[in-house]
Structures are given as structure tokens and as C-alpha cells.
Amino acid sequence: MTTDDLAAEPAADPDQQESDEYLPVGDVLEGLQLLPLPEGTTPSGVLAFVKLDEPDGGVGWSVRVTDGMNDEENLGLLVGYVEKLKQAAAASWDDTDPT
């Protein structure tokens, strides 16, 4: 899936901010599993990109942010994670292929 494909995909509930009803993360993402957090830490916020299987068989995306996270934190997190992904992708390229 390209970035153009992602941009074309409908996002469910894009105006999350219109609702002030926050639910426990486990209730919203019921059935999904994550790796555990480092021992001794306490979670204080979540920025989640959620891939959705839509009723019509399509794929959608939704973003959810816990109360208390600010735009600067989210931007810093995204920039850092994108850099990590770029480095991982570059490291996976096979330099021995002559083409």
C-alpha cells in the first residue's frame, strides 16, 4: 500500500475530537495484543493508528489519542518513529544484489 493508497482510504470517525467520551483503551481495541511495556514503567498516554476492516470489505484507518497528549508530543513521536522505520528499511536492503 502506497501513501497515495493510504490517503485515499476512508477513515472511520475522523472527527474524534467532537466526542468527549473517552473509554478504556482495552475496550476500544478489544482483542488486539501488544508487546508488554518495559518493567517498572507506567503508561500515561497513547497515540494509536488503528487499521480497520470495514463492513463493505474495505480497509480504513483511524487515529486515536488519549486525553492529555499534545500535538508537539505526537509530532515528536511520529518524526522519531519515521526515522526508525527509515533506518530499519535501509538496513534491510541487500547490498550484494548487482541490479
N, C-alpha and C positions, 0 to 999 in steps of 0.2 A: 504494500500500500504506500503510495507516494503522499507527499504533503498536500498535493492538489486533491487527491482522493479524500484525505482526511478533512480538508476544508469543505469538500462537497457533501460529506456525510452529515445528516441531520443530528443535532444534539438535543437530547431529551432535557426538558426543563432548563433551558438556557438562562432563565431569569431567576436563579436560585435565590438571589438577594431579595426578591419580592416576598418570600416567605420568611417568617421569623421563628418557625417551628423547627428546632434542632432535635434530632433523635440520636440515640447512641449509635456509634459507628457500626457496631456489630449488628444492629437492627437494619441499618441501611444496606450494608454489604454482607448480609447473611449468607452463609455457605462458602464464602471465599476465605482463603487461607493466606497468611503472610509468614515470612520468617520471623522468629522472635526478635525482640529488641535487645540491645546489649544489657547484660545483667547489671542491676543497680540503678538503671535509668527509669524515669517516669515519663510517659508520653504527655505532651502538653499541646499538641496541635497536629493537624493532618491536612495535607494538600493531596487530593486523590484525583487521578484521571481514571474514569470508570468506562470500560468498554461494555456496551450494551447490546444484547441480542434483542432486536425489536420484533414486535408481533408480526410484522409483514415479512420477516425473514432477513431484513436488512441489518446493518451494523450501525450503531450510533455511539456517540461519545458524550460523556457528561463530566463536568468538573465539580468537585465538592471541596469546600474549605471549612474547617472547623472555626467556630467563633473564637475571636481573639488573634487570628493570624492577620498580618497586614500585607499590603501589596509589595512593600520593599522586601520583606522576608520571602514571600513567594517568588519574586523575581530573582533574588539571590539564589534560592534553592534551584530554580529552573536553569539558570545560567550555569551553575556548578554541575548539575546533573547532565546537561547537554555536553559540557566539556568532557565529563567522564565517559559518556557514550561515544563521543568522537575519538577519544584515546583508545577505547576498547575496540572500536571498529578498525582503526588504523593498525592496531597491534595484531588483529586477526588476518590482515591481508598477507598473502603468501608472496614473499619477495623472490622466490625461486621460479615463479612462472614467467617465462620469457615473453609472453604476449601482453 
